[in-house]
């Protein structure tokens, strides 16, 4: 969907990326007395860069760091194609270094967002607009800055805390616990000033893709669920409190059909979306179909553009999709392929490899060519290896010039809130009632299974909950976060003929401070193990 960015990012020019250590950036305000922001529309235009920066890297490099380092997604080479200097292989085997392209790029993306927010705060604080408009705008910017800090804290752990613009002194590394405290304080401070989701579609459209009270509650729940990892102190009852705070707003509800949450026309009409990154075919970032679809199927799905064939999931991850009648299994392409029925399912009409009468058959295994690092080869058979995801359903209006999807990417949604609460209860938090319903872990899990048409669970334990998160939240950018919390990030899934092995050092649960930052800022301290 394009609603937020047609009204926000389309109005404002994209600022150049810069990291927290590039301190020679001049302050060049475009505002003078005659055009200084005073109205709501002025502020909407002003804040565009804060959101355009978010979309620029969330759906590809950030997503890759969270997913390609797990069993959930993999980009194998195919006779040398798609190797790209080994960067995907390094993520799979946990052998990245501090000069890895994503390690550098995502750090700069996060701190570009933080610095943009700090710059915007400087402008808004100088505004002469009404106190109400000014306060609401400041709250929105601080909430977005906190979100960027959450991304940085989750990936890199110990990062600088920067609140000034311009930055005059090279910032020092802060402990992960201090960064956690800063984010928590910021979110709590802005909470009363942010809007809440309403039952008015026009209002929700204006709020879509922007911070709301529901976003703050859900993000705090995510932080508290991982507090043991981030700070060494668990806070499971706080997870329940935040989850209940989301649910107390009855305007959030599960959508009837799971597939609708991820379609190309998803957007503010999706009831369970709490915060999403909006995309359209002109906004860089959503490239799931370009990288993860199977190009021999493009005409069967109604489009004909040049795409990749590389990205898939591992057989071990797909094996979790084993519940009878579960619609979520249909979000993967595996086995003999048939034409789609337009409703998330398939007809009985086979799809053939071009120019043949051989039905396309996608096989789960990823059998490597001996002696080649994470390389499947490039025959028709090896091209057909690897289960593909169509969760972000292929966009039939995709155009060749951009090859981008218009599916928005949910960051926080109600289904995740249910699962976070269920996990917190399994880990010792008290079970609470919402709207007269006792929300036990199995009751919360069964809400999602019922929506997916899957057989209901009689009980659930922690491992079962992790598997349920895999089924519900696949390819939504949370797998690394989940595996670390469950002490399973180091589990290896060897591929046939593999001549490489995973680096299982626990220090790999954090990415390193990039080499570029260490060279320019002597006050940064590298994470252990690098």
N, C-alpha and C positions, 0 to 999 in steps of 0.2 A: 504494500500500500504506500501511497505517496502523500497522505494527508498532512502530516506534520511538516514534511520538508518542502512541500509546495508553499506553505504559509510561513515557514521559518527559514530553512536553509537556502531556499531559492532566493530569498531576499538578501541574504548576507553572503559576502564573498568568503571563500575558504581561506583561513590564515595558513601561513607556512608552518610546517611542523618544526618544533624545536624542543630540545630536552631541557631538563632542569639545570643543566650545567652550562648552557649557552647563555651567558650572562651579559652579552654585549648587544642584545636586541634593543633597539631604540623604541621609546614610547612614542608612537605616532597616532594620536587620536584624530579621528576624522570629524569629531564633533566640535561645533562652535555654538555660541549662544542661540543662534537662529534655528539650529536643528538638533539641539541637545534632547535626549529622550525624555518625554514627559507623559505620553499617552501609552495605553496598553499596546497599541500597534507599533509604537516606537520601540518598546521593550521587546516585543516579539521579533522584530527585525534585528535588534541588537544581539539577541541571544543565539542567533542562527549558527555561529561558528562553534558554539559549545556542543551542538547536536550533530553538525556535519562532521566534526572530528570523531565523534563516537561511532557513527556509521562507517567511517572510512576504513576501519581496521577490525571492528568487532566480529564481523562475519567470516573473516579469512585468517589473518595472522594470529589474532587473539584466540579464536576458536581452535586453530591448529595446535597452539601450545596447550590448550586444555584437553583436547581430544586425541591428537596423534600420539601423545605420550601415554596413551592407555590402550586397552583392548577394543575400544569402541570404534575407532577409525584408523585406517592405515592407507598410505599412498605408496604402494610398491613401484619400483621401476619396471619397465617393460622393454627389455632389450636396450637398456640405457636411457630410454625416453622417461621423462618425469622423474629423473633422479635429482635434477636441479642442485648439483653439488653435494648431494647426500644429506640435505637438510631434513627431509622427512624421515630418512633412515635414522638419523641421529636422534630425532624425537622418539621414534619407536624403541630404540635400544637405550635410551637415557644416556646418550654419549655426547650431548650438546656441550659446547664450550661457550666462553663468555663473548665470543665474536660470532655466534650463530645469528643468522639474519633475523629470525623472529625474536630472539632474546634482545637484540638491539632495537628492532623496529617497534616492538610492543612497549618497551620501556619509554621510548620517545613518544609514542602515541598516548600513553597514559599521562605522561608529564606535559605533553602538549595540551591535553585536555585540562589538566590542573592549572597550568599557566594561563590558559584561555579564561578559565573561571576566575582566576585572580585578577586578570586584566579587566574583565567585565565588572567585577566587584568594585574596582577602582573607579570605573566610569559611573556606575550606578550610585555609589556613595557620594559622588559629586553632583548628582542630579538635584534639580529643584522641584521635582514632581511631588505629588501628594504622598504623605507618609504611608498610606495603605498600599498604593501601587508600588512604591519603592520597597517597602518591607516584603511584599509578596515576591518581588523580583529577586531580591537578595536571598530569600529563602530558597527559591528555585535554583539559583546558581550554587549556593552552598550544598544543596542536596546532590546536584550533579557532580560537584567537586568531591563529595564524599564517595559517590559511586566510582569515580575514577580511582580514588585512593583505595577503595575496596579491591578493585581489579589489581592494582599494583601490589597491595599487601598480600593478596592471595598467591600471586605468582612469585614475587621477589622477597616477600617477608619484610626485610629490614630496609626501609626506604626513607628518604628525607621527607620532612613535613615542611611544606612551603606555603605560606599564606600571603606573602608580599608580592607586589608587582610594581616596578621591575625588581628582579633579584639582584642585590648588590654584593652579597657575600656568598661564596660557594657553600651550599647547605651540607650539613653533616648527616650521616646515616642515623636513623632512629630505630630503636628496637621494634619488632613486630607488635609487641604488647602496647607500646606507646602509640603506634599508628592505629591500632585497634581502638584504643581509648579516645584518640582524636576523632575518628570516624563516628564512634558511638555518641560522643558529646555533640558533634555537629548535627547528626540526624535528630537527636532528641531536641536540640535547640530550635530547629526549623519546623518540626512536626506540626505545631499548632498553626503555623502560617501557611501551610500547604493546603490545596483543595482536596476534597474527598470525592471519590467516584459517586456519581448521582444516577438517577433514573432518567435523566434528560440526555438524549442522544447528541444534541448539538453541543451541550456542555462537555460531554465525554469526548467528543471529537476534538475539541480545543485542548483538552487535557492529555490526549493520547500521545504516548511517547515522551511525556514530561513527568517530572516528579509529582507524586501525590502522597497523601498519608498512607494509602495502602502500600505504595512502594517502600516507604520508610519502615513500616511494620514488617514487611516481607524481607527486606534487606537486613534488618536487625535480627530477625529469626534466623537467617542464613549465617550471620556472624556468630550468634549465640550457639548455634548448632556446632560450629567449628571452633568455638572458643577454646576448647581443650588443645586443639592444634595451634591456634594463633597465640594463646596467652599462657597455656598450661593449667587453666582453671575452667572446669566445665560449668555450663549455665543452662541446663536442660529445661528447668522450669520457666526460665525466661523465654525459651523457644515457644513453649506452650502459650505463654501470655501474649507474645507477638502474633502467633498464629490465630489465636482467638480474636485479637484486635482486628486482623484482616477480616475474619468471618463475621464480626459484628456489623460490618457494612453489608447488608443483604443485597446490594447491587452487584456483588461478586457471586458468581455461581458457575458450576461446570456447564460447559456447552454440551448440547445433546449429542453431537457427533464429534468424535475425536479429530477426524480429518479436517474439520472446518477451522480448527485453531491454526493450521499451518498452510492453508490454501493460498494461492497467489492473490486472492482478494480479501485476505484476512485484514483486520484493522480494529477500529474502536468498537465495532459491533460484537466483537468476541467478549463474552461476559467474564471469562476467567482470566483474561490477560490483565496483569497488574502493572507491568512495565515491559515495553517492547522497543526494539530498534526498527523504525520504519524503513522500508526500501522500495524503490521502483527500478525500472530498467535503465535509469540514468544515474542512479546513486551507487557508487562502487561499494562492494562489500558482500552482497548475497550471491554467492557463486556455487551453491550446492549442486544445481543441475549441471553447470558447466564442468565441474570437477568430479562429480559423483554419479552421474547418470551413465547409462550404457548406450553408446552412440549408435548401435545398430537398431535401437528402439525408437529413435527420434521421430520418424514418420508415423509410427504406430500411435505415438502420443500427441501427434498433431503439430509438430514443429520440425523445422529442418535447418538447423544451424550447426556450425562446427563446434564440437565439444570435446572434452577429454574423455578418457576411459579409465582413469587411474584410481580414484578413491573408493574404498569399500569398507566393510567391517570384517572382523575376524570370525572364524567359525565358532570359537568359544563364546564370543559375545552373543552371536545370533542364537546359540543354543538356549539362551534364557527365554526366548520367545516360544514357549512350549506349553502354553495354557490353551485348552480347547476353546474354540470360538472367539478367540481374542482378536479383535479387529486390528490391534497394533501390529500383529504379525504381517498384515498386508502392507505395511509401510516399507517392506523390504522386497527386493526383486531377487528371487532365487528359484532354481529349477526351470522347467519348460515355461516359455513365456507366451502369454496370450494378450490379445488386444484389451486395453482397459475398457470398462463399461461406463466410464464417466461419473461413477458414484463411489469411487475409491476401491472398487473391486475389479474383476476381470471377466471377460466373455469366454466362450469356448473356442474362439477363433485363433489358431496359432499364428505366431509371428515368425517369419523365416529369415535366415541370414540373406542379405541381398543377393539376388541372382541365383538362389538355390531353392530347393524344397526341403531343406533341413531346418527344423524348428530351432529357434534360439534357445539355448539351455545354459543358464548361469549356475555355475557350480560353487559350492562354499569354500573348497580348499584353496589354499594359496601355496602352490608347490614351486619352490624356487629353483632356478637353474643352478646346478652345482658350480661353485667357484665365482659366481657373481653375487655381489652384496645386495640382498633383498630385491632380487630381480626375477620376474616371472617369465621372461621371454615375451615374444610378440607374435605368436601364432594365433589363429582364430580360437583354438582351444584355450590358450593361456589368457587371451583377451577376455574370455568368458569366465575366468576365475575371479571370485570375490563378490560377495553379496552386496548389492547396491541399495542405497536408501532412496525412497521417494516420499519420505515424511514431509519435506518441504516440496509439495507436489509440483512436478514440472510445469512451468508456465508456458502454455501454448502460444502466447503472444511474444515470446522471447525473440529478440532481433539480433541479427548477426553482428552488428556494429558494436554491441556491448556484451552480449551473451550473459545478461544479468537476470536474476529472478526478481519478481515484485513481491514475493512472500516476505512479510515482516518476520523478524526473529524474536520470539519471546525471551525475555531475560528472567522475569519472575512471573509466575502464574499460580492460580489457586491450587492446581493439582500438586505442585511442589510444596505449597504450604501444608496441605494435608499430609504429605509424606514426611515433611520435617517434623510435624507434630507427632505423628505416629512413631517416628524414630526416637524422639525425645522421651516419649512415654515408655518405650521399650528400654531405654537407658536409665529409667528411674524417675522421671517426672510424673507428677500426679495426673490421672486422667480427669479431664474436665468436660463439662457439658456446654454445648452451644445450641441456642434456640431449642432447648428442651431435649436435646439428643446427647447421650453419653458417647463421646468420641473415643472409643478404644482404638488401639492400633489396627485391629482387624476390621473394625467398622470403617475406618478411614481408607484403608487399602481397598475394601470392597466397594466404596463409592466409585473409585477409578475403574475397577474391574467391571462393575455393572455398566458404566458408561461405555466401556470398550466391548461389551457383549461377552466378556470372558466368564468362565466358571468362577464362582465366588470361592474365597479362601475360608477354610474352617479355623485356621489360626495363622499367626505370622511370628517369626523370630527375626533377629537382626539380619542374618544372612538372607532370609527371604525378603526382608524389607529392602536390602541393597539390590536384590534382583528385581524387585518391583520398581525401584527407581530407574533401573536400566530399561525396563520395558516402557515405562511412562515417559521418561525424560531423555531418551536416546537422541544424540546429536544436538542437544540443547546447551552444551558447553559446561556441564557439571560433573562429568565422569571423573576427571582427575581429582577434583575437590572431594568427591565421594570416596574414591579408593584410598586417598590419604587418610581420611577420617576413619576408615574401616581397617587401616593397616594392611591394605592389599595392593598398594601402588607398585610394589616391587615384584609381584607375581609375574612370571615369564610364561609366554605362550609360544613355544618354539614352532617355527614354520618348517615343513619338510625340506630337507637339503640345506638347512640354515648353517652357515659357517661363522655366524656372529652370535654374541650373547649379550644379554642386558646388563648394564651397570646397575647393580642392586643396592648401591650405597644409599643410606637414608638421607644423606645430604642432597640427593637429587629431588627431594620433595620441594625444594626451593630452586628457582632458576638463579643464575649468577647475575651480579651487577655487570652490565655490559662493559666490554673493554673500552669503548668510546667514552663512557662516562668516567671511568677510573683515570683515563689519560688527562681529562680536562678538569677533574675535580678531586684534589688530593684529600678532601674531607670525607669521601665515601669509603666505606670499609666493605671488602668483599665478603660474601656469604661463605661459611665453612665448606670445605670440600673442593673449592675452586682455586 
